[in-house]
Amino acid sequence: MTTFIPEEDIFYAFSCHNMQKKEYGLVIDWIDPTGTLRGQTTDQIIVSENTTQIDKIYAVKLPKKGRVSRMLTGSRYGDELFGTWTYRVHLNGTLLNKGHFSIH
């Protein structure tokens, strides 16, 4: 598991080998420590000819508090963001990868 602070840039590196010529739908689910789906990253990967490897990088965007909440609390992020997050990566509906990272 990897640990970050909310202000850090967090990335997911996608790498897939021996992809056939066709269109693929990639979906990454970002699930917060409370078990709530906080966002999804979606992408269409079009492979125009058979290839040995596809590499892409996706950034995680942590939700910030609204302007009024930040003014009242002095905090940019809600308490529910701190702890262990889960990500699930699907390609054409098939689960490829699942993992965790922590926000402290």
Salt bridges, closest charged atoms under 4 A:
ASP29 OD2 - ARG88 NH2 3.37
ASP29 OD2 - HIS90 ND1 3.96
ASP32 OD2 - ARG38 NE 2.88
ASP43 OD2 - LYS56 NZ 2.71
GLU80 OE2 - ARG38 NH2 2.94
